[in-house]
Amino acid sequence: MKRASNIAMPTPPPSSRRYTRGPMIWALGWAQVVSWGTLYYGFPLFVLPMQREFGWSLTLMNGALSAGLLISGLCTYGVGAWIDRFGGRGLMTLGSVGTAVLLVAWSQVHSVAMLYGVWLLLGVCLAAILYEPAFMVIGRHFGSDARHAITTLTLIAGFASTVGVPLIETLLVHLPWRSVLLLLAALHAVICVPIHWWFVPPHHTAETHIAQFDNDDANARRVMRQRLRDPVLWGMALWFTAYSATGAGLVFQLVPSQKALGVSSATLLTAVALIGPAQVAGRVVMMWLGERADLRVLGALTTSLVPLSILILILGPPTLPALALFACVFGMANGVTTILRGIAPGEWLGREHLARTMGLIGTPMLVMTALTPLLTAAVWSASGSVHIMQWAVFAIALCGALGFWFAVLMQGRGGRN
């Protein structure tokens, strides 16, 4: 079946070839690899070197990352409104410039207050450069043809940990941690800044006809009031918020919890290393399915696999086969759900003022990503039991499944396609 967007879409002039799917998505994908690899996955690698120099506690330093993620979540709706109104080029470029400057500032910290100050500002930059703004830009630019573009983007970005972690670990072996941060700042300056300026389209080039309404503030307020009354939005918000909380709870507590259960470092690292390839495998399957993939089927599958993976972790023996099975099941579900996060809002709620809508859904999602590691640590500390903490994460995963099925039910009652 020919996509409707392809029928009306004019052939872009040579000057805008970089905004076609291939060049634009590959460029943005590698910018995501740099951003995720150096910031989200890179932060834990600097904790021990800083602790050796300053003697600060691990909890205190990890709190800086949580604070940054919290600020990022609180900025998400504002980012969506900006992208709807002005496009993403200036915002994402400025976010990359700010990230480079703040990495330099991080390399100069000598106090906890300075570290937290840098990461609070980095949180603002994260809101402008990670998945959410990229999904917003792609959704506005490609309209109903955004599914394949978002799948490709997440497939490329899935290599962020594979590239970022070994690179930073290798640099830290040979260089002081402050010097490594300066090199990472240079990566953002020479890779991400040009990509976001050159490959993020200007506001007026959006190819979806819906974009013409995005400058109308009165129309935006009307549409968002309607969305806030739509139970499908609330079901989706619960689905993706619980999904993000589950992922954060698992990822941040996986290594310490399994070590507490006596799992060897070699076994644990082997299992953890399988999560990334499993995510990529799930995204490859999504790319192969293309438009044939039904969001309801994919959502039903992933919201079943995530709780199943946690049951494997809780009930299975602490051995490599069981942990590898957990990693593969969770990784594949996580990889597909990231794509659904980018395409479901447009397909289920409509594309008018899509960036604002994605920002509305993304705000509680990213806030819980920041808070869940602290909450799960508190449950573990209060109960003294790894398994009680894991059952709490399982309950959160079930809430995600409940949100998904509520959205499906309400969508069916509303007559949406």
Secondary structure, 3 states (H helix, E strand, C coil): CCCHHHHHCCCCCHHHHHHCHHHHHHHHHHHHHHHHHHHHCCHHHHHHHHHHHHCCCHHHHHHHHHHHHHHHHHHHHHHHHHHHHHCCHHHHHHHHHHHHHHHHHHCCCCCHHHHHHHHHHHHHHHHHHCHHHHHHHHHHHHHHHHHHHHHHHHHHHCCHHHHHHHHHHHHHHHCCHHHHHHHHHHHHHHHHHHHHHHHCCCHHHCCCHHHHHCCCHHHHHHHHHHHHCCHHHHHHHHHHHHHHHHHHHHHHHHHHHHHHCCCCHHHHHHHHHCHHHHHHHHHHHHHHHHHHCCHHHHHHHHHHHHHHHHHHHHHCCCCHHHHHHHHHHHHHHHHHHHHHHHHHHHHHHCCCCHHHHHHHHHHHHHHHHHHHHHHHHHHHHHHCCHHHHHHHHHHHHHHHHHHHHHHHHHHHHHCCC
